Amino acid sequence: MGDPKSQPKQYATPLRPWDSERIEQESRLIKEFGLESKKELWKTETTLRGFRRQSRKLMAESGEQAEKESSQLLNKLRGLGLVEEDSSIVDVLRLDIEDVLARRLQSVVFSKGLARSIDEARQMVVHGHMVIGDKRVTEPSYLVSVGEEEELTHHSNSVYAEKMDPERIKSKRSSGTEPGGF
């Protein structure tokens, strides 16, 4: 049965570990989305696999309970920004890994322009510079809902929250956009 204190693995490893096409694709995704390791990618793939599995199960079933669960799944995915408002349960099967990776906190921080690079976005999240509403979130893999995306900002005590951030001044001076001829 196992030790009750140790949690089970939260991801599934690939069946063919030396498939060159898969390795190249994983490397591209790791670089593009600033992931720390393949383990993070595999966890996200497992999450997506769970959404798809639940969708297939609900498509096969019929009845009131299946319709209720289908609407709950679609509402959850709409809230995460993974499917559109007029989507059906079939559209869940069209999701790919990049859709889910784009909703991670690290990716949202970068896409909103709160960080200059995807790696800087990860560091800002891990070091506690980002808040959603009043809550400090330090997990780069946190899936940001559409409503939370509006509340995402720098922590009030963060050096990035200040308008006179030394890194921003330095980059403005080097680009020549600083008024005063610096």
Backbone as numpy.savetxt, mean C-alpha at the origin, in Angstrom:
# Nx Ny Nz CAx CAy CAz Cx Cy Cz
0.42 -29.20 16.97 -0.41 -28.01 16.97 0.46 -26.76 16.97
1.53 -26.73 17.72 2.42 -25.59 17.68 2.29 -24.70 18.90
3.24 -23.84 19.04 3.28 -22.91 20.15 2.20 -21.84 19.95
1.33 -21.60 20.93 0.28 -20.61 20.75 0.82 -19.18 20.65
2.04 -18.95 21.09 2.60 -17.61 21.01 3.15 -17.29 19.63
3.53 -18.31 18.88 4.07 -18.04 17.55 2.94 -18.03 16.53
2.91 -16.97 15.73 1.85 -16.82 14.75 2.23 -17.57 13.47
1.22 -18.03 12.73 1.52 -18.71 11.46 2.05 -17.72 10.43
2.71 -18.25 9.44 3.26 -17.43 8.36 2.12 -16.71 7.65
2.32 -15.45 7.30 1.28 -14.63 6.71 1.38 -14.55 5.20
2.17 -15.42 4.62 2.34 -15.37 3.17 2.70 -16.76 2.65
2.57 -16.91 1.36 2.92 -18.17 0.70 4.09 -17.90 -0.24
5.08 -18.74 -0.20 6.23 -18.58 -1.08 5.90 -19.16 -2.46
6.63 -18.76 -3.50 6.36 -19.27 -4.84 6.61 -20.78 -4.94
5.84 -21.42 -5.81 6.00 -22.85 -6.00 7.27 -23.19 -6.77
7.63 -22.33 -7.72 8.85 -22.53 -8.50 9.82 -21.40 -8.17
10.72 -21.62 -7.23 11.56 -20.52 -6.74 12.57 -19.99 -7.75
12.92 -20.75 -8.78 13.96 -20.30 -9.71 13.41 -19.93 -11.08
12.17 -19.53 -11.17 11.56 -19.11 -12.43 12.08 -17.70 -12.75
12.85 -17.58 -13.82 13.52 -16.31 -14.13 12.53 -15.20 -14.44
11.43 -15.49 -15.11 10.44 -14.46 -15.43 9.81 -13.89 -14.15
9.47 -14.77 -13.22 8.89 -14.33 -11.95 9.90 -13.50 -11.16
11.16 -13.92 -11.15 12.20 -13.21 -10.43 12.38 -11.80 -10.99
12.38 -11.67 -12.31 12.52 -10.35 -12.94 11.33 -9.46 -12.60
10.13 -10.02 -12.65 8.94 -9.24 -12.32 8.97 -8.80 -10.85
9.35 -9.70 -9.96 9.43 -9.35 -8.54 10.47 -8.25 -8.32
11.60 -8.35 -8.97 12.65 -7.33 -8.83 12.15 -5.97 -9.30
11.43 -5.95 -10.41 10.88 -4.69 -10.93 9.89 -4.09 -9.94
8.99 -4.92 -9.38 8.00 -4.42 -8.42 8.66 -3.93 -7.14
9.69 -4.64 -6.68 10.39 -4.23 -5.46 11.02 -2.86 -5.66
11.62 -2.65 -6.81 12.26 -1.37 -7.08 11.23 -0.26 -7.27
10.17 -0.55 -8.04 9.16 0.45 -8.35 8.40 0.91 -7.12
8.06 -0.01 -6.22 7.25 0.32 -5.05 8.07 0.44 -3.78
9.41 0.36 -3.86 10.27 0.57 -2.71 10.11 -0.44 -1.60
9.87 -1.70 -1.96 9.70 -2.73 -0.95 11.05 -3.12 -0.37
11.03 -3.58 0.86 12.26 -3.96 1.54 12.75 -5.34 1.10
11.82 -6.25 0.87 12.20 -7.61 0.51 11.07 -8.28 -0.26
11.36 -9.46 -0.79 10.34 -10.22 -1.49 9.24 -10.68 -0.54
9.57 -10.80 0.71 8.60 -11.21 1.72 7.41 -10.24 1.75
7.69 -8.94 1.64 6.61 -7.95 1.60 5.74 -8.14 0.37
6.38 -8.42 -0.75 5.64 -8.66 -1.98 4.77 -9.90 -1.85
5.31 -10.96 -1.28 4.56 -12.20 -1.11 3.38 -12.01 -0.16
3.54 -11.19 0.88 2.42 -10.91 1.78 1.29 -10.19 1.04
1.67 -9.24 0.19 0.66 -8.52 -0.59 -0.03 -9.44 -1.58
0.75 -10.32 -2.22 0.15 -11.30 -3.14 -0.82 -12.22 -2.40
-0.50 -12.60 -1.18 -1.38 -13.45 -0.40 -2.67 -12.71 -0.05
-2.58 -11.43 0.25 -3.77 -10.63 0.51 -4.66 -10.58 -0.72
-4.06 -10.32 -1.87 -4.81 -10.28 -3.13 -5.41 -11.64 -3.44
-4.66 -12.70 -3.21 -5.16 -14.05 -3.44 -6.39 -14.34 -2.57
-6.39 -13.83 -1.34 -7.54 -13.99 -0.45 -8.78 -13.28 -0.98
-8.61 -12.05 -1.51 -9.73 -11.34 -2.11 -10.29 -12.12 -3.29
-9.40 -12.61 -4.15 -9.84 -13.36 -5.33 -10.53 -14.67 -4.93
-9.97 -15.36 -3.95 -10.54 -16.63 -3.50 -11.96 -16.41 -2.97
-12.11 -15.37 -2.17 -13.43 -15.07 -1.61 -14.41 -14.70 -2.73
-13.94 -13.97 -3.72 -14.78 -13.59 -4.85 -15.24 -14.82 -5.63
-14.33 -15.74 -5.93 -14.70 -16.96 -6.65 -15.71 -17.79 -5.87
-15.50 -17.87 -4.56 -16.42 -18.64 -3.71 -17.82 -18.02 -3.75
-17.89 -16.69 -3.70 -19.18 -16.02 -3.70 -19.86 -16.08 -5.06
-19.08 -16.13 -6.13 -19.67 -16.27 -7.47 -20.31 -17.64 -7.63
-19.75 -18.65 -7.01 -20.27 -20.01 -7.13 -21.53 -20.21 -6.29
-21.66 -19.47 -5.21 -22.81 -19.63 -4.33 -23.96 -18.74 -4.77
-25.12 -19.06 -4.30 -26.28 -18.22 -4.56 -27.09 -18.12 -3.26
-27.97 -17.15 -3.23 -28.80 -16.97 -2.05 -28.56 -15.63 -1.38
-29.32 -15.43 -0.34 -29.28 -14.15 0.36 -27.95 -13.91 1.06
-27.41 -14.95 1.69 -26.14 -14.82 2.41 -24.99 -14.52 1.45
-24.98 -15.16 0.29 -23.92 -14.92 -0.69 -23.99 -13.49 -1.22
-25.19 -12.96 -1.43 -25.34 -11.58 -1.89 -24.88 -10.60 -0.82
-25.20 -10.91 0.43 -24.78 -10.05 1.54 -23.26 -10.02 1.65
-22.62 -11.18 1.57 -21.17 -11.25 1.65 -20.51 -10.60 0.43
-21.13 -10.73 -0.73 -20.60 -10.08 -1.94 -20.60 -8.57 -1.78
-21.70 -8.04 -1.29 -21.76 -6.58 -1.11 -20.77 -6.12 -0.04
-20.55 -6.92 1.00 -19.57 -6.56 2.02 -18.16 -6.54 1.45
-17.83 -7.55 0.64 -16.51 -7.60 0.01 -16.31 -6.41 -0.93
-17.31 -6.12 -1.74 -17.20 -5.00 -2.67 -17.10 -3.67 -1.93
-17.85 -3.50 -0.84 -17.75 -2.27 -0.05 -16.36 -2.10 0.55
-15.79 -3.20 1.01 -14.44 -3.15 1.57 -13.43 -2.74 0.50
-13.54 -3.34 -0.68 -12.60 -3.04 -1.76 -12.83 -1.64 -2.33
-14.07 -1.16 -2.34 -14.34 0.22 -2.75 -13.71 1.20 -1.76
-13.83 0.88 -0.48 -13.24 1.73 0.55 -11.73 1.81 0.43
-11.12 0.72 0.00 -9.67 0.72 -0.20 -9.27 1.33 -1.54
-10.24 1.63 -2.39 -9.94 2.22 -3.69 -9.45 1.21 -4.71
-9.76 -0.07 -4.50 -9.30 -1.10 -5.43 -10.28 -1.37 -6.56
-11.57 -1.11 -6.34 -12.57 -1.28 -7.40 -13.43 -0.01 -7.46
-14.08 0.18 -8.60 -14.92 1.36 -8.83 -16.28 1.17 -8.15
-17.06 2.25 -8.11 -18.38 2.22 -7.48 -19.34 1.25 -8.16
-19.30 1.18 -9.48 -20.25 0.34 -10.21 -19.69 -1.04 -10.53
-18.68 -1.48 -9.80 -18.05 -2.78 -10.04 -18.90 -3.92 -9.51
-18.67 -5.09 -10.10 -19.34 -6.30 -9.63 -18.29 -7.23 -9.03
-18.75 -8.34 -8.53 -17.86 -9.31 -7.89 -16.87 -9.90 -8.89
-17.22 -9.89 -10.16 -16.33 -10.40 -11.22 -15.10 -9.48 -11.37
-15.28 -8.19 -11.12 -14.18 -7.23 -11.26 -13.08 -7.46 -10.24
-13.38 -8.13 -9.16 -12.36 -8.45 -8.15 -11.30 -9.36 -8.76
-11.71 -10.22 -9.67 -10.77 -11.14 -10.31 -9.81 -10.42 -11.25
-10.15 -9.21 -11.66 -9.29 -8.43 -12.56 -8.20 -7.65 -11.83
-8.26 -7.62 -10.52 -7.24 -6.91 -9.74 -5.89 -7.58 -9.94
-4.84 -6.77 -9.94 -3.51 -7.35 -9.98 -2.69 -6.79 -8.82
-1.50 -7.29 -8.67 -0.65 -6.96 -7.52 -0.31 -5.47 -7.48
-0.17 -4.85 -8.63 0.18 -3.43 -8.66 -0.93 -2.56 -8.11
-2.19 -2.97 -8.29 -3.32 -2.23 -7.74 -3.23 -2.19 -6.21
-2.92 -3.31 -5.61 -2.83 -3.39 -4.15 -1.58 -2.67 -3.66
-0.46 -2.83 -4.33 0.77 -2.16 -3.92 0.63 -0.63 -3.98
-0.17 -0.13 -4.90 -0.36 1.31 -5.02 -1.17 1.88 -3.86
-1.88 1.06 -3.12 -2.68 1.52 -1.99 -1.94 1.42 -0.66
-0.69 0.97 -0.68 0.09 0.92 0.56 0.42 2.34 1.00
0.59 2.54 2.29 0.88 3.86 2.84 2.13 4.46 2.21
3.15 3.65 2.07 4.40 4.12 1.47 4.16 4.68 0.06
3.38 4.00 -0.74 3.10 4.43 -2.11 2.22 5.66 -2.14
1.26 5.73 -1.23 0.35 6.88 -1.20 1.10 8.14 -0.76
2.01 8.01 0.19 2.81 9.16 0.63 3.61 9.70 -0.55
4.20 8.82 -1.32 4.99 9.25 -2.48 4.10 9.85 -3.57
2.98 9.21 -3.86 2.11 9.69 -4.93 1.46 11.03 -4.59
1.25 11.31 -3.31 0.69 12.61 -2.90 1.74 13.72 -2.90
3.01 13.37 -3.10 4.06 14.37 -3.14 4.58 14.76 -1.77
4.31 13.96 -0.76 4.80 14.26 0.59 6.25 13.81 0.77
6.77 13.06 -0.20 8.16 12.60 -0.17 8.73 12.73 -1.58
10.04 12.92 -1.66 10.67 13.09 -2.97 10.93 11.79 -3.69
11.03 10.68 -2.96 11.26 9.38 -3.58 10.48 8.33 -2.80
10.34 7.16 -3.41 9.61 6.08 -2.75 10.39 5.59 -1.53
11.71 5.65 -1.59 12.52 5.23 -0.45 12.42 6.24 0.70
12.36 7.53 0.36 12.18 8.54 1.40 10.80 8.39 2.04
9.80 8.03 1.24 8.46 7.82 1.77 8.46 6.69 2.79
9.17 5.60 2.48 9.26 4.48 3.42 9.93 4.92 4.72
11.02 5.67 4.61 11.72 6.12 5.80 10.85 7.04 6.64
10.11 7.93 5.99 9.23 8.85 6.72 8.16 8.07 7.50
7.62 7.03 6.88 6.58 6.23 7.53 7.17 5.46 8.71
8.28 4.78 8.49 8.89 3.95 9.53 9.34 4.80 10.72
9.82 6.00 10.47 10.31 6.85 11.54 9.22 7.67 12.22
7.96 7.46 11.81 6.84 8.08 12.51 6.54 9.50 12.10
6.90 9.91 10.90 6.63 11.28 10.45 5.25 11.44 9.83
4.52 10.35 9.59 3.23 10.42 8.92 2.09 10.08 9.87
0.99 10.82 9.74 -0.20 10.56 10.54 -1.41 10.49 9.61
-2.37 9.69 10.02 -3.66 9.64 9.34 -4.67 10.09 10.37
-5.19 11.31 10.19 -6.04 11.92 11.21 -5.18 12.26 12.41
-5.45 11.63 13.57 -4.66 11.85 14.77 -3.72 10.68 15.04
-3.79 9.65 14.24 -3.09 8.40 14.52 -1.78 8.32 13.73
-0.69 8.12 14.44 0.60 7.92 13.80 0.70 6.49 13.30
1.01 6.32 12.03 1.10 5.00 11.42 2.55 4.78 10.99
3.13 3.66 11.45 4.54 3.39 11.16 4.72 2.12 10.33
3.66 1.62 9.74 3.72 0.43 8.90 3.64 0.84 7.44
4.70 0.68 6.66 4.64 1.05 5.24 3.64 0.21 4.45
3.31 -0.98 4.95 2.40 -1.87 4.22 0.93 -1.62 4.57
0.64 -0.64 5.40 -0.73 -0.33 5.79 -1.52 0.06 4.54
-2.67 -0.60 4.31 -3.51 -0.27 3.16 -4.39 0.93 3.50
-4.19 2.00 2.75 -4.87 3.27 3.01 -6.21 3.28 2.28
-7.27 3.58 3.02 -8.58 3.69 2.40 -8.70 5.06 1.73
-9.70 5.20 0.89 -9.89 6.45 0.16 -10.17 7.59 1.13
-10.96 7.34 2.17 -11.26 8.37 3.16 -10.05 8.78 3.98
-9.19 7.81 4.29 -7.99 8.11 5.07 -6.96 8.87 4.24
-7.01 8.71 2.94 -6.03 9.38 2.08 -6.14 10.90 2.21
-7.36 11.38 2.42 -7.58 12.83 2.59 -6.93 13.34 3.88
-6.87 12.49 4.91 -6.37 12.90 6.23 -4.87 12.67 6.39
-4.22 12.11 5.38 -2.80 11.79 5.45 -1.97 13.06 5.39
-1.11 13.23 6.39 -0.24 14.40 6.43 0.98 14.10 7.31
1.86 15.08 7.40 3.03 14.93 8.27 2.61 15.12 9.72
3.30 14.46 10.63 3.06 14.63 12.06 3.42 16.06 12.43
2.72 16.63 13.40 2.95 18.03 13.77 4.36 18.28 14.31
4.98 17.27 14.94 6.34 17.43 15.46 7.41 17.05 14.44
7.01 16.65 13.27 7.95 16.20 12.26 8.71 17.37 11.65
9.96 17.14 11.33 10.74 18.19 10.67 10.22 18.42 9.26
9.53 17.46 8.69 8.99 17.62 7.35 7.75 18.51 7.34
7.13 18.68 8.50 5.93 19.50 8.58 6.27 20.98 8.51
7.48 21.32 8.88 7.89 22.72 8.88 8.15 23.19 7.45
7.79 24.41 7.19 8.01 24.95 5.85 9.48 25.20 5.60
10.26 25.38 6.64 11.67 25.66 6.49 12.51 24.41 6.68
12.04 23.31 6.17 12.78 22.06 6.25 14.13 22.21 5.54
15.24 21.90 6.21 16.56 22.11 5.61 16.75 21.37 4.28
16.19 20.18 4.17 16.34 19.43 2.92 15.59 20.11 1.77
14.43 20.66 2.07 13.67 21.34 1.01 14.35 22.64 0.61
14.91 23.36 1.58 15.63 24.59 1.25 16.85 24.26 0.40
17.56 23.20 0.78 18.74 22.78 0.05 18.39 22.44 -1.40
17.27 21.70 -1.59 16.91 21.32 -2.95 16.43 22.53 -3.75
15.78 23.49 -3.09 15.35 24.71 -3.81 16.57 25.53 -4.22
17.54 25.65 -3.32 18.73 26.43 -3.64 19.52 25.80 -4.79
19.62 24.50 -4.78 20.38 23.84 -5.83 19.68 23.93 -7.18
18.35 24.05 -7.19 17.64 24.15 -8.44 17.52 25.59 -8.92
17.85 26.55 -8.05 17.81 27.96 -8.47 16.44 28.57 -8.37
15.49 27.97 -7.70 14.14 28.51 -7.59 13.95 29.34 -6.34
14.93 29.43 -5.49 14.83 30.19 -4.25 14.91 31.67 -4.55
13.94 32.48 -4.08 14.02 33.92 -4.30 15.20 34.52 -3.54
15.77 35.55 -4.07 16.87 36.21 -3.39 18.21 35.86 -4.01
18.25 35.05 -5.03 19.46 34.77 -5.76 20.46 33.89 -5.07
20.01 32.98 -4.22 20.94 32.08 -3.52 21.56 31.14 -4.46
